[in-house]
């Protein structure tokens, strides 16, 4: 097996593993959040404790986001550096062409609706017991900041494929122009 073949296999395996981890991480994160939020409602007398359950949501979302960004970036790398050969693999190129055009293909790889919904539900934790106006303002601001973060990440993810593809195409064109490029 050549270095090129090994690299391709490892990159595809990385995509598969990260995709699986993401699918396990979402229900795990939301389950941990739900247990913590429920426990805070029942046992906590401090509205500020809602920051703990919010932190679980933030951590879960950021991990899902990082996994998604990495998978997409590896996919575009494969697309440019491995799929230029018409006889080579074509999965990334084909997936990129068909993905947005599929009927009902509005898949949310970041699970933004679930995380935003959980964030809104987490606001209940703030009001049991009733917070002071200062606590309520601070906690609502933190929740709104998280929702804004999720929406910005969703917008960035929607543009990422095209941006990464263009970046890797420029890099690849520069590599081909370089006379000292090593062959593998």
C-alpha positions as YAML, in Angstrom:
chain: A
units: angstrom
residues:
- id: 1
  name: UNK
  ca: [0.00, 0.00, 0.00]
- id: 2
  name: UNK
  ca: [1.40, 3.38, -0.98]
- id: 3
  name: UNK
  ca: [1.52, 6.36, 1.33]
- id: 4
  name: UNK
  ca: [-1.20, 7.99, -0.78]
- id: 5
  name: UNK
  ca: [-3.51, 4.98, -0.44]
- id: 6
  name: UNK
  ca: [-2.84, 4.79, 3.29]
- id: 7
  name: UNK
  ca: [-3.56, 8.49, 3.75]
- id: 8
  name: UNK
  ca: [-6.83, 8.19, 1.82]
- id: 9
  name: UNK
  ca: [-7.94, 5.20, 3.90]
- id: 10
  name: UNK
  ca: [-7.07, 6.95, 7.17]
- id: 11
  name: UNK
  ca: [-8.90, 10.12, 6.13]
- id: 12
  name: UNK
  ca: [-12.05, 8.16, 5.21]
- id: 13
  name: UNK
  ca: [-11.85, 6.28, 8.53]
- id: 14
  name: UNK
  ca: [-11.50, 9.59, 10.35]
- id: 15
  name: UNK
  ca: [-14.67, 10.87, 8.69]
- id: 16
  name: UNK
  ca: [-16.53, 7.69, 9.66]
- id: 17
  name: UNK
  ca: [-15.37, 7.78, 13.28]
- id: 18
  name: UNK
  ca: [-16.12, 11.47, 13.75]
- id: 19
  name: UNK
  ca: [-19.55, 11.02, 12.21]
- id: 20
  name: UNK
  ca: [-20.31, 8.18, 14.62]
- id: 21
  name: UNK
  ca: [-18.98, 10.11, 17.60]
- id: 22
  name: UNK
  ca: [-21.21, 13.04, 16.69]
- id: 23
  name: UNK
  ca: [-24.29, 10.81, 16.51]
- id: 24
  name: UNK
  ca: [-23.51, 9.41, 19.97]
- id: 25
  name: UNK
  ca: [-22.48, 12.74, 21.46]
- id: 26
  name: UNK
  ca: [-25.77, 14.53, 20.76]
- id: 27
  name: UNK
  ca: [-28.06, 12.19, 22.72]
- id: 28
  name: UNK
  ca: [-25.41, 11.82, 25.43]
- id: 29
  name: UNK
  ca: [-25.07, 15.60, 25.82]
- id: 30
  name: UNK
  ca: [-28.80, 16.17, 25.82]
- id: 31
  name: UNK
  ca: [-29.35, 13.35, 28.31]
- id: 32
  name: UNK
  ca: [-26.71, 14.76, 30.66]
- id: 33
  name: UNK
  ca: [-28.27, 18.21, 30.29]
- id: 34
  name: UNK
  ca: [-31.78, 16.89, 31.00]
- id: 35
  name: UNK
  ca: [-30.65, 15.00, 34.10]
- id: 36
  name: UNK
  ca: [-28.73, 17.98, 35.43]
- id: 37
  name: UNK
  ca: [-31.50, 20.47, 34.63]
- id: 38
  name: UNK
  ca: [-34.10, 18.21, 36.25]
- id: 39
  name: UNK
  ca: [-31.92, 17.79, 39.31]
- id: 40
  name: UNK
  ca: [-31.44, 21.53, 39.57]
- id: 41
  name: UNK
  ca: [-35.19, 22.14, 39.38]
- id: 42
  name: UNK
  ca: [-35.83, 19.64, 42.15]
- id: 43
  name: UNK
  ca: [-32.85, 20.19, 44.44]
- id: 44
  name: UNK
  ca: [-31.32, 23.60, 43.82]
- id: 45
  name: UNK
  ca: [-32.36, 26.76, 45.57]
- id: 46
  name: UNK
  ca: [-30.09, 28.93, 43.46]
- id: 47
  name: UNK
  ca: [-31.21, 30.16, 40.04]
- id: 48
  name: UNK
  ca: [-27.56, 30.74, 39.11]
- id: 49
  name: UNK
  ca: [-27.13, 26.94, 39.10]
- id: 50
  name: UNK
  ca: [-28.76, 27.00, 35.65]
- id: 51
  name: UNK
  ca: [-25.33, 27.97, 34.36]
- id: 52
  name: UNK
  ca: [-24.22, 24.39, 35.04]
- id: 53
  name: UNK
  ca: [-26.85, 22.83, 32.81]
- id: 54
  name: UNK
  ca: [-26.25, 25.51, 30.20]
- id: 55
  name: UNK
  ca: [-22.54, 24.66, 30.30]
- id: 56
  name: UNK
  ca: [-23.38, 21.05, 29.44]
- id: 57
  name: UNK
  ca: [-25.33, 22.25, 26.40]
- id: 58
  name: UNK
  ca: [-22.53, 24.58, 25.34]
- id: 59
  name: UNK
  ca: [-19.90, 21.85, 25.69]
- id: 60
  name: UNK
  ca: [-22.01, 19.34, 23.77]
- id: 61
  name: UNK
  ca: [-22.72, 21.78, 20.97]
- id: 62
  name: UNK
  ca: [-19.11, 22.94, 20.66]
- id: 63
  name: UNK
  ca: [-17.93, 19.33, 20.43]
- id: 64
  name: UNK
  ca: [-20.52, 18.53, 17.74]
- id: 65
  name: UNK
  ca: [-19.56, 21.70, 15.88]
- id: 66
  name: UNK
  ca: [-15.84, 20.90, 16.00]
- id: 67
  name: UNK
  ca: [-16.44, 17.36, 14.76]
- id: 68
  name: UNK
  ca: [-18.61, 18.64, 11.91]
- id: 69
  name: UNK
  ca: [-16.11, 21.30, 10.82]
- id: 70
  name: UNK
  ca: [-13.30, 18.74, 10.84]
- id: 71
  name: UNK
  ca: [-15.27, 16.18, 8.84]
- id: 72
  name: UNK
  ca: [-16.24, 18.75, 6.24]
- id: 73
  name: UNK
  ca: [-12.68, 20.01, 5.93]
- id: 74
  name: UNK
  ca: [-11.31, 16.48, 5.50]
- id: 75
  name: UNK
  ca: [-14.02, 15.80, 2.92]
- id: 76
  name: UNK
  ca: [-13.04, 18.83, 0.85]
- id: 77
  name: UNK
  ca: [-9.37, 17.83, 1.10]
- id: 78
  name: UNK
  ca: [-10.23, 14.38, -0.23]
- id: 79
  name: UNK
  ca: [-12.37, 15.92, -2.93]
- id: 80
  name: UNK
  ca: [-9.55, 18.12, -4.24]
- id: 81
  name: UNK
  ca: [-6.48, 15.96, -3.68]
- id: 82
  name: UNK
  ca: [-7.95, 12.50, -4.38]
- id: 83
  name: UNK
  ca: [-10.99, 12.93, -6.58]
- id: 84
  name: UNK
  ca: [-9.37, 14.94, -9.37]
- id: 85
  name: UNK
  ca: [-8.61, 11.62, -11.08]
- id: 86
  name: UNK
  ca: [-11.76, 10.64, -13.06]
- id: 87
  name: UNK
  ca: [-11.08, 6.96, -12.30]
- id: 88
  name: UNK
  ca: [-10.56, 7.60, -8.58]
- id: 89
  name: UNK
  ca: [-13.09, 7.80, -5.77]
- id: 90
  name: UNK
  ca: [-15.97, 10.23, -6.29]
- id: 91
  name: UNK
  ca: [-17.98, 10.13, -3.05]
- id: 92
  name: UNK
  ca: [-17.22, 13.66, -1.82]
- id: 93
  name: UNK
  ca: [-17.76, 15.24, -5.23]
- id: 94
  name: UNK
  ca: [-21.03, 13.38, -5.73]
- id: 95
  name: UNK
  ca: [-22.26, 14.10, -2.21]
- id: 96
  name: UNK
  ca: [-21.50, 17.80, -2.59]
- id: 97
  name: UNK
  ca: [-23.40, 17.99, -5.86]
- id: 98
  name: UNK
  ca: [-26.50, 16.12, -4.70]
- id: 99
  name: UNK
  ca: [-26.71, 17.16, -1.04]
- id: 100
  name: UNK
  ca: [-28.37, 20.57, -1.31]
- id: 101
  name: UNK
  ca: [-30.64, 19.55, -4.18]
- id: 102
  name: UNK
  ca: [-32.26, 16.51, -2.59]
- id: 103
  name: UNK
  ca: [-35.96, 16.98, -1.80]
- id: 104
  name: UNK
  ca: [-36.31, 17.35, 1.96]
- id: 105
  name: UNK
  ca: [-32.50, 17.30, 2.19]
- id: 106
  name: UNK
  ca: [-32.47, 19.95, 4.89]
- id: 107
  name: UNK
  ca: [-30.41, 17.85, 7.29]
- id: 108
  name: UNK
  ca: [-29.08, 19.78, 10.27]
- id: 109
  name: UNK
  ca: [-25.61, 18.33, 10.94]
- id: 110
  name: UNK
  ca: [-25.16, 20.54, 13.99]
- id: 111
  name: UNK
  ca: [-28.53, 19.61, 15.54]
- id: 112
  name: UNK
  ca: [-29.16, 23.30, 16.09]
- id: 113
  name: UNK
  ca: [-32.89, 22.97, 16.70]
- id: 114
  name: UNK
  ca: [-32.29, 20.41, 19.44]
- id: 115
  name: UNK
  ca: [-29.66, 22.55, 21.16]
- id: 116
  name: UNK
  ca: [-31.70, 25.76, 20.87]
- id: 117
  name: UNK
  ca: [-34.80, 23.94, 22.13]
- id: 118
  name: UNK
  ca: [-32.88, 22.58, 25.09]
- id: 119
  name: UNK
  ca: [-31.50, 26.06, 25.78]
- id: 120
  name: UNK
  ca: [-34.99, 27.54, 25.80]
- id: 121
  name: UNK
  ca: [-36.16, 24.72, 28.08]
- id: 122
  name: UNK
  ca: [-33.18, 25.42, 30.33]
- id: 123
  name: UNK
  ca: [-34.66, 28.86, 30.99]
- id: 124
  name: UNK
  ca: [-37.24, 27.09, 33.16]
- id: 125
  name: UNK
  ca: [-34.43, 26.18, 35.54]
- id: 126
  name: UNK
  ca: [-33.70, 29.88, 36.00]
- id: 127
  name: UNK
  ca: [-37.16, 30.65, 37.31]
- id: 128
  name: UNK
  ca: [-37.43, 27.81, 39.84]
- id: 129
  name: UNK
  ca: [-36.93, 29.36, 42.38]
- id: 130
  name: UNK
  ca: [-37.57, 32.92, 41.19]
- id: 131
  name: UNK
  ca: [-34.33, 34.83, 40.60]
- id: 132
  name: UNK
  ca: [-33.53, 38.39, 41.45]
- id: 133
  name: UNK
  ca: [-33.82, 40.80, 38.49]
- id: 134
  name: UNK
  ca: [-30.02, 40.89, 38.21]
- id: 135
  name: UNK
  ca: [-29.72, 37.11, 38.19]
- id: 136
  name: UNK
  ca: [-32.52, 36.80, 35.66]
- id: 137
  name: UNK
  ca: [-30.93, 39.39, 33.36]
- id: 138
  name: UNK
  ca: [-27.51, 37.76, 33.52]
- id: 139
  name: UNK
  ca: [-28.83, 34.24, 33.01]
- id: 140
  name: UNK
  ca: [-31.12, 35.22, 30.15]
- id: 141
  name: UNK
  ca: [-28.19, 37.05, 28.51]
- id: 142
  name: UNK
  ca: [-26.05, 33.90, 28.75]
- id: 143
  name: UNK
  ca: [-28.80, 31.80, 27.17]
- id: 144
  name: UNK
  ca: [-29.33, 34.34, 24.38]
- id: 145
  name: UNK
  ca: [-25.57, 34.42, 23.77]
- id: 146
  name: UNK
  ca: [-25.57, 30.64, 23.35]
- id: 147
  name: UNK
  ca: [-28.50, 30.76, 20.94]
- id: 148
  name: UNK
  ca: [-26.71, 33.44, 18.91]
- id: 149
  name: UNK
  ca: [-23.58, 31.24, 18.88]
- id: 150
  name: UNK
  ca: [-25.56, 28.26, 17.63]
- id: 151
  name: UNK
  ca: [-27.19, 30.30, 14.84]
- id: 152
  name: UNK
  ca: [-23.86, 31.80, 13.76]
- id: 153
  name: UNK
  ca: [-22.29, 28.34, 13.69]
- id: 154
  name: UNK
  ca: [-25.19, 27.09, 11.57]
- id: 155
  name: UNK
  ca: [-24.71, 29.93, 9.07]
- id: 156
  name: UNK
  ca: [-20.95, 29.32, 8.94]
- id: 157
  name: UNK
  ca: [-21.49, 25.58, 8.43]
- id: 158
  name: UNK
  ca: [-23.80, 26.31, 5.51]
- id: 159
  name: UNK
  ca: [-20.96, 28.20, 3.76]
- id: 160
  name: UNK
  ca: [-18.08, 26.00, 4.87]
- id: 161
  name: UNK
  ca: [-18.10, 23.43, 2.04]
- id: 162
  name: UNK
  ca: [-17.78, 26.02, -0.69]
- id: 163
  name: UNK
  ca: [-15.12, 28.02, 1.19]
- id: 164
  name: UNK
  ca: [-13.03, 24.98, 2.04]
- id: 165
  name: UNK
  ca: [-13.34, 23.63, -1.49]
- id: 166
  name: UNK
  ca: [-12.08, 26.91, -2.94]
- id: 167
  name: UNK
  ca: [-9.22, 27.06, -0.42]
- id: 168
  name: UNK
  ca: [-8.07, 23.52, -1.15]
- id: 169
  name: UNK
  ca: [-8.35, 24.11, -4.90]
- id: 170
  name: UNK
  ca: [-6.05, 27.15, -4.57]
- id: 171
  name: UNK
  ca: [-3.61, 25.14, -2.45]
- id: 172
  name: UNK
  ca: [-3.68, 22.26, -4.91]
- id: 173
  name: UNK
  ca: [-3.09, 24.59, -7.86]
- id: 174
  name: UNK
  ca: [-0.15, 26.13, -6.00]
- id: 175
  name: UNK
  ca: [1.27, 22.67, -5.24]
- id: 176
  name: UNK
  ca: [1.08, 21.66, -8.88]
- id: 177
  name: UNK
  ca: [2.86, 24.86, -9.91]
- id: 178
  name: UNK
  ca: [5.72, 24.17, -7.49]
- id: 179
  name: UNK
  ca: [8.69, 22.48, -9.21]
- id: 180
  name: UNK
  ca: [9.97, 21.04, -5.90]
- id: 181
  name: UNK
  ca: [6.77, 19.22, -4.98]
- id: 182
  name: UNK
  ca: [7.68, 15.72, -3.79]
- id: 183
  name: UNK
  ca: [5.90, 12.80, -5.43]
- id: 184
  name: UNK
  ca: [4.34, 10.13, -3.29]
...
